Amino acid sequence: MADAYPRLVLQDDDGGQVLPAVSLVGTGRNEAWLRDFLLQHPSALPAGEIDPAFDQPVAICSELRTPAGPADAFFANRHGQLILVECKLWRNPQARREVVGQILDYAKELTRWGYGELQAAVSQRLGTGGQNSLFRQVAERHPDLEEARFVDAVSSNLQKGRFLLLVAGDGIHPTARAMSEYLQEHAALRFTLAMVEMKGYALPDGRLLVQPRLLMRTEEVERTVFRALEAAGVQGDASQPVAEDNGSVLDAEEGFSYEADKAFWTAFEDRVKFDDPDQQIPRRKGPSSARANVLTPDVWLNVYRSRGDGTIGVVLRLRGKATGLQLYERLAADADAIEAELHERYGNLSLNWRGWQEDRNTAAVSIQREERFDAGSTERHLAYLTEAASAMIAVFRPRLRVLLDGGA
């Protein structure tokens, strides 16, 4: 397979030579090395090429602590534009999905901060308590910078969720469809997300030449605003139901524990595995359910536990008559083959073809069963739901990909 990178030629008095490409993995180089390289050389980030508003980034700190975890590298420019960078030297496509989801989680957490919280986190990381460390870092490069204007600009960008999110590494090979799936996971953000691949070349004197290459970027994305659900301060997507079939957000059953259900869905996210590494993990959308898009926002997987009617299960929903119903009908026409594959691979599971549901404007197919909610239910529910979710993706996602790509 041809190298996707241009050949670099070093010209000198003796002629020219093609520089050999070298991996950035190994010989003491890892994610921390790449992080430190970018912090030392912020001009290597193609920020201005992605969006002129983010040009001339200034390195602020590494390992900025957020409630979702530490962001590898944090930059800002004189206009108060904020840049988060996650570094990954990988060969595993599973890591690609995880690192993109990770940086989006960091961005979501930052939207809950004001300037004071961000400034405090930067000062804590730099060990400069009591100073406006964020402003001072940028002002060192731009002595004429006005503090009040800078603080106002940063505050506005935090409130709007306007960030540049960069995933930097080597071996990145994203697809546009996979990228769109990642983005649908996070609402209420206006951001630009880009992937930058770092390529190394060996110079004759043993030094390393690093070439950044912009692989993919989004346009600024503005999504549906999160609505705060009245119960327990849970956040959900106002455009879709939180629970699957019981119609409630929080169950009134005695002994209900919001923290226990939150812990359940965290355990589910950690445990579930899919054949296709580009399939996003269903994320908790409320006490009763988790959800992930499947290839397109018009198809999603809903995993739920309903105390109201004592069922747990996984539902594949396909939205709209123009898209969802047509996809469902094509899949249902192949039901015998789909169910044969399911039974061969997951013998204890069965599909329920639920057809078109006018009130939801969706068609649906599910795997579900009646269940008790008792002291021993957590492990039973986790085992069943992780298997059912894996099965649903295994048998439907490849077929959906063919249909969406215009296949027969």
Steps between C-alpha positions, in 0.01 A plus 500: 500500500643842405603739776227761539759759602703708254862401477734748665824567315803658668692701243871580552814563295544127441151462357187391677379209705156381598454510874388165642174502693529374858238404754445732793433195716791361697858613574373690802214671315146460628188711554677707766783572256255616234312713754820670614613549139180686418515710818858597411408569138137622492553639150513137382124482559313586180249705702486794264463270201199337665341830605674841483334595830726249680827615340817557704420272794694551823587198713333526841551169679498124477257268677229760560277336758129480414221297666527260202875454548820688407524646149846436355577855387322832526560807282341842460560798273479873549139504384390273785457197274562171680667188361505153656738235365498126565806305388492138390767289338295199401447206276171388654181646346326447835726771640386740229138486614593527865727802462246692293229429754741603772580843359131567439431417865766750608340768283157430647636540851666831413165646395393469865789720610529875516826687461570463872486119494721480191748747644511306828570173316782663301652658813482170685674322216773766472536546876431873475213551743357848536602615153299525181729237354298439184512867403865533602608208281344660194608854593864389506470454124276803451595776748233736362219255586213653702412278796129592520444438129685168515301382805171595332593312182600185688183515709286530188671204331458286811131583517444425131717189501708642217832314494751357260541133587805330349589132505869472414686177437628259242319215333171693495268385223153638572198470275247774448216277615679396819575864569133595467407229751744636756362852463135404552586387853548853634238772487503865611847557356621721220841367418743409229651153523801400294744213470866579444742225404864548594754344266867458586796513261862419580757766409851384403650638824258294709256780583128452459283707268132500598236585239144572620228410251134598532293191425146604577303780656140588566327823435388674816219289637207644692276244661182475697532655842492257790192536715538439871254235608314598812582187691843465660660753268543238228593629153343353189439563134171686473442370150472134604335307784726419792343170594404253232153366567376593844458869417655618826825675580537389859319205648307552819572149624610499862871450539591665168854637506612755245865434589453125461352542154778738401753239617314234300530689171864582569563128545307427180713750302818341635389144427324504164710406194413516131636317196538829316743728687343808337166438669461747782416372847144578619519780753266557788208728411324483836443256786323249277691487173811543288517585133734510200451580133564222249664641184249785472294718736189339350592161649588449863536231762310552825594282798257520788385370837134570575392459860155617396417185306781274618685462169854554381618496142658653194303674225626594156296801389483632144353847464276650232300350218745618237801334663409291802200319359675417174804366684278298733307345211823402324630344820172323575507348151825333609365401842558126458870545426542756777333278758699198385824693552380622838411150618828358372707759686272576797281196544302630798383824336201565275384799299165672529414681174281780630420671172405863442391704804312807385509676837880485507554545124734201517520134411659271756645157561592388850654239725340507844375296792314537828727548800490551874661799669650358815828471688649271237370675192805711413721217375213322324394817324856592402567155357179497298514858372866490397440178306178630343659831397801320349270264314285780360804685364659180366200400287359839400786745460667327199163475324414860575835611359428323171149648478616853584775474240240412239557127495245246387 
